[in-house]
Amino acid sequence: MRGNKAMKIAIAIPARYASTRFPGKPLAKIGGQTMLARVSALARSVAAEFTGITLFITTEDERIASHAAELGMDCVLTPADCPTGSDRVLAALRQLPQLPDFVINLQGDAPFTPPSVLRALIQAFKDDPQAQIVTPVHRLGWADLDRLRAAKKTTPFSGTTAILNADNQALWFSKTIIPAIRGEDRLRTQEPVSPVYQHMGVYGFRTDILEKFCSLPQGVYEQLEGLEQLRMLENGLRITAVKVDLEPGAIQSGIDTPEDLERAEALLSA
């Protein structure tokens, strides 16, 4: 709450058809359901727990808009040239009758995001309405770290890791696994989980901060790594990492490539 005003929250699902690495990705099926259907279902399950949540899909493509209608989801058409999912969310918000205070950007290619993660982001903002950006991270067990390393041998730009400070503010994100671990064999015998945090690509923005972020030019490191959150850090925006727990072996990243889809299918059928 800000003053006596009820907090307005939106969950926006940007779903772009024209993905360079995986065209039509939101319509690809996993376990018999489209990615977009899975994401929509989890967003609905969380929105139903709160009063006054605005929930919608936003896309540049009529095929996805048609599928959204089949799912019974509101959909906002946005320009094809939106450079990032965050820009697409802002373009959609500007078409709403009233801007929310806080928006969760839940990518349409993140079908395995646990509902508990969305709840945690909403709660983080309720606890601190002045938070600028909130995003979830998960500390990897050793076996999950080994799986991430194996995946990066064939798809090096899948999976993002994060470094945090003592106050859980993000210091950096990378497609390289960070930090490097000196004396790992010894550490494996002493610690039940690794020191590596994997980032889950879901963001909660205070709406004025989303507007500021989208007005900034792409950063040097953002372009090198392909991570829009590095633009936030390069420009001094504050990202609060929300630590969440996942079951060992859970699928922890979005679906970026057809190879990611194959791995997800294999994990679901295991």
C-alpha positions as CSV (number, residue, x, y, z in Angstrom):
1,M,0.0,0.0,0.0
2,R,1.1,3.6,-0.7
3,G,-0.7,5.8,1.7
4,N,-4.3,4.6,1.7
5,K,-4.4,3.5,-1.9
6,A,-4.9,-0.1,-2.7
7,M,-1.9,-1.6,-4.5
8,K,-2.6,-2.5,-8.1
9,I,-0.7,-5.5,-9.5
10,A,-0.6,-6.9,-13.0
11,I,0.8,-10.2,-14.3
12,A,1.8,-9.8,-17.9
13,I,2.8,-12.7,-20.2
14,P,4.8,-11.5,-23.2
15,A,4.8,-14.2,-25.9
16,R,6.6,-13.4,-29.1
17,Y,6.1,-15.7,-32.1
18,A,9.1,-14.5,-34.1
19,S,11.9,-15.9,-31.9
20,T,15.2,-16.1,-33.8
21,R,16.3,-19.3,-32.1
22,F,12.9,-20.9,-31.8
23,P,10.1,-19.5,-34.1
24,G,6.6,-20.1,-32.7
25,K,8.0,-21.1,-29.3
26,P,5.0,-20.2,-27.2
27,L,2.9,-22.6,-29.3
28,A,5.3,-25.5,-29.0
29,K,3.9,-28.4,-26.9
30,I,5.4,-29.9,-23.8
31,G,3.7,-33.0,-22.5
32,G,0.7,-32.3,-24.8
33,Q,0.2,-28.7,-23.7
34,T,1.5,-25.5,-25.3
35,M,4.0,-23.5,-23.4
36,L,1.6,-20.6,-23.3
37,A,-1.2,-22.8,-21.9
38,R,1.1,-23.9,-19.1
39,V,2.2,-20.4,-18.3
40,S,-1.3,-19.1,-18.4
41,A,-2.5,-21.8,-16.0
42,L,0.1,-21.1,-13.4
43,A,-0.5,-17.3,-13.6
44,R,-4.3,-17.9,-13.2
45,S,-3.7,-20.1,-10.2
46,V,-1.8,-17.3,-8.4
47,A,-4.1,-14.4,-9.6
48,A,-7.1,-16.2,-8.1
49,E,-5.5,-16.0,-4.7
50,F,-5.4,-12.2,-4.7
51,T,-7.9,-9.4,-5.1
52,G,-7.7,-7.2,-8.1
53,I,-4.9,-8.8,-10.1
54,T,-4.9,-7.8,-13.8
55,L,-3.7,-10.8,-16.0
56,F,-3.1,-10.7,-19.7
57,I,-0.9,-12.1,-22.5
58,T,0.8,-9.6,-24.9
59,T,2.1,-10.6,-28.3
60,E,2.9,-9.2,-31.8
61,D,1.3,-12.2,-33.6
62,E,-2.3,-13.0,-34.4
63,R,-1.6,-16.8,-34.1
64,I,-0.7,-16.3,-30.5
65,A,-3.6,-13.9,-29.9
66,S,-5.9,-16.6,-31.3
67,H,-4.5,-19.2,-29.0
68,A,-4.9,-16.8,-26.1
69,A,-8.6,-16.5,-26.9
70,E,-8.9,-20.3,-27.0
71,L,-7.4,-20.3,-23.5
72,G,-9.8,-17.7,-22.3
73,M,-7.1,-15.2,-21.7
74,D,-7.1,-11.5,-22.3
75,C,-4.6,-10.5,-24.9
76,V,-3.0,-7.1,-25.9
77,L,-1.4,-6.8,-29.3
78,T,1.8,-4.9,-29.3
79,P,4.3,-3.8,-32.1
80,A,6.5,-6.4,-33.7
81,D,9.6,-4.3,-33.1
82,C,9.6,-4.3,-29.3
83,P,13.2,-5.1,-28.5
84,T,12.6,-7.1,-25.3
85,G,9.9,-8.7,-23.3
86,S,10.0,-5.8,-20.9
87,D,9.4,-3.3,-23.7
88,R,6.5,-5.4,-24.9
89,V,5.0,-5.4,-21.3
90,L,5.3,-1.6,-21.1
91,A,3.7,-1.2,-24.5
92,A,0.8,-3.3,-23.3
93,L,0.4,-1.5,-20.0
94,R,0.1,1.8,-21.9
95,Q,-3.0,0.4,-23.5
96,L,-4.7,-0.3,-20.2
97,P,-7.2,2.1,-18.7
98,Q,-5.0,2.5,-15.6
99,L,-1.4,1.7,-14.9
100,P,-0.7,-0.8,-12.1
101,D,1.8,0.0,-9.3
102,F,3.6,-3.2,-9.9
103,V,3.9,-5.6,-12.8
104,I,5.3,-9.1,-13.0
105,N,6.8,-9.9,-16.4
106,L,6.2,-13.7,-16.7
107,Q,7.7,-14.8,-20.0
108,G,5.6,-17.0,-22.2
109,D,8.6,-19.4,-22.5
110,A,8.8,-20.1,-18.7
111,P,6.2,-22.9,-18.3
112,F,7.8,-24.5,-15.3
113,T,7.8,-21.5,-13.0
114,P,6.3,-22.7,-9.7
115,P,3.3,-20.7,-8.5
116,S,5.2,-20.2,-5.3
117,V,7.7,-18.0,-7.2
118,L,5.0,-15.6,-8.3
119,R,3.6,-15.4,-4.8
120,A,7.1,-14.7,-3.5
121,L,7.5,-11.8,-5.9
122,I,4.1,-10.3,-5.1
123,Q,4.9,-10.6,-1.4
124,A,8.3,-9.0,-1.8
125,F,6.7,-5.9,-3.3
126,K,4.0,-5.9,-0.6
127,D,6.7,-6.0,2.0
128,D,8.6,-3.2,0.4
129,P,6.6,-1.0,-2.0
130,Q,9.7,1.0,-2.8
131,A,11.5,-2.0,-4.2
132,Q,12.5,-1.2,-7.8
133,I,12.9,-4.6,-9.4
134,V,12.5,-8.1,-7.8
135,T,13.5,-11.4,-9.4
136,P,13.8,-15.0,-8.1
137,V,17.0,-17.0,-7.7
138,H,17.5,-20.6,-6.6
139,R,20.6,-22.0,-5.0
140,L,21.7,-25.1,-7.0
141,G,22.3,-28.5,-5.5
142,W,25.5,-30.2,-6.7
143,A,23.6,-32.5,-9.0
144,D,21.7,-29.6,-10.5
145,L,25.0,-27.7,-11.0
146,D,26.4,-30.7,-12.8
147,R,23.3,-30.8,-15.1
148,L,23.7,-27.1,-15.9
149,R,27.3,-27.6,-16.8
150,A,26.4,-30.5,-19.0
151,A,23.7,-28.5,-20.8
152,K,26.1,-25.7,-21.5
153,K,28.4,-27.9,-23.5
154,T,25.8,-27.9,-26.3
155,T,23.7,-24.8,-25.5
156,P,26.1,-22.4,-23.8
157,F,23.6,-19.5,-23.6
158,S,20.9,-21.4,-21.8
159,G,20.7,-20.9,-18.1
160,T,21.7,-17.8,-16.2
161,T,23.6,-17.5,-12.9
162,A,23.7,-14.7,-10.4
163,I,25.9,-13.1,-7.8
164,L,24.3,-11.4,-4.7
165,N,25.5,-9.2,-2.0
166,A,24.8,-9.7,1.7
167,D,21.5,-7.8,1.4
168,N,20.3,-10.0,-1.4
169,Q,20.8,-7.2,-4.0
170,A,22.0,-8.6,-7.3
171,L,25.6,-7.7,-8.2
172,W,25.8,-9.5,-11.5
173,F,24.2,-12.0,-13.9
174,S,26.0,-14.2,-16.5
175,K,25.4,-16.9,-19.0
176,T,28.8,-18.2,-17.7
177,I,28.4,-20.2,-14.5
178,I,29.6,-17.8,-11.7
179,P,31.3,-17.9,-9.3
180,A,34.2,-20.2,-10.2
181,I,34.6,-22.6,-7.3
182,R,38.2,-23.2,-6.1
183,G,38.5,-26.4,-4.0
184,E,35.2,-27.7,-5.2
185,D,36.0,-31.4,-4.3
186,R,36.5,-30.4,-0.7
187,L,33.5,-28.1,-0.7
188,R,31.2,-30.9,-2.0
189,T,32.0,-32.9,1.1
190,Q,31.2,-30.0,3.4
191,E,28.2,-28.3,1.9
192,P,24.9,-29.9,0.9
193,V,24.3,-27.4,-1.9
194,S,26.6,-25.5,-4.2
195,P,27.3,-21.7,-3.9
196,V,25.8,-21.1,-7.3
197,Y,22.5,-19.3,-7.7
198,Q,20.6,-19.8,-10.9
199,H,18.4,-17.0,-12.0
200,M,14.8,-17.7,-13.0
201,G,13.8,-15.2,-15.7
202,V,10.8,-13.6,-14.1
203,Y,10.8,-10.0,-13.1
204,G,8.6,-7.8,-10.9
205,F,8.9,-4.1,-11.7
206,R,7.6,-1.0,-10.0
207,T,5.9,0.5,-13.0
208,D,7.8,3.8,-12.9
209,I,11.1,1.8,-12.9
210,L,9.9,-0.3,-15.9
211,E,9.3,3.0,-17.8
212,K,12.8,4.2,-16.8
213,F,14.4,0.9,-17.8
214,C,12.8,0.9,-21.2
215,S,13.9,4.4,-21.9
216,L,17.6,3.5,-21.5
217,P,19.8,2.4,-24.4
218,Q,21.1,-1.1,-24.5
219,G,24.2,-1.6,-22.4
220,V,27.5,-3.0,-23.4
221,Y,27.3,-6.1,-21.3
222,E,23.6,-6.6,-22.1
223,Q,24.5,-6.9,-25.7
224,L,27.5,-9.2,-25.1
225,E,25.6,-11.6,-22.8
226,G,22.0,-11.1,-24.2
227,L,20.7,-10.3,-20.7
228,E,18.5,-7.3,-20.3
229,Q,19.0,-7.3,-16.5
230,L,22.6,-6.2,-17.1
231,R,21.2,-2.9,-18.5
232,M,19.5,-2.4,-15.2
233,L,22.8,-2.9,-13.3
234,E,24.9,-0.9,-15.7
235,N,22.5,2.0,-15.1
236,G,22.4,1.7,-11.3
237,L,18.9,0.3,-10.9
238,R,18.5,-1.9,-7.8
239,I,17.5,-5.5,-8.3
240,T,16.4,-7.4,-5.2
241,A,16.9,-11.2,-5.5
242,V,14.1,-13.2,-3.9
243,K,15.5,-16.6,-2.8
244,V,13.2,-19.5,-3.5
245,D,13.4,-23.2,-2.9
246,L,12.9,-25.8,-5.7
247,E,12.9,-29.5,-5.6
248,P,16.2,-31.1,-6.7
249,G,16.1,-31.9,-10.4
250,A,13.3,-29.3,-11.1
251,I,13.4,-27.6,-14.4
252,Q,14.8,-24.2,-13.5
253,S,15.1,-22.2,-16.6
254,G,13.0,-21.0,-19.5
255,I,12.8,-22.7,-22.9
256,D,15.2,-20.9,-25.2
257,T,16.0,-23.4,-27.9
258,P,14.6,-26.7,-29.3
259,E,17.3,-28.5,-27.4
260,D,15.9,-27.0,-24.1
261,L,12.5,-28.3,-25.2
262,E,13.9,-31.8,-25.7
263,R,15.5,-31.7,-22.2
264,A,12.3,-30.6,-20.7
265,E,10.3,-33.4,-22.3
266,A,13.0,-35.9,-21.1
267,L,12.7,-34.6,-17.5
268,L,8.9,-34.7,-17.6
269,S,8.9,-38.3,-18.8
270,A,11.7,-39.4,-16.4
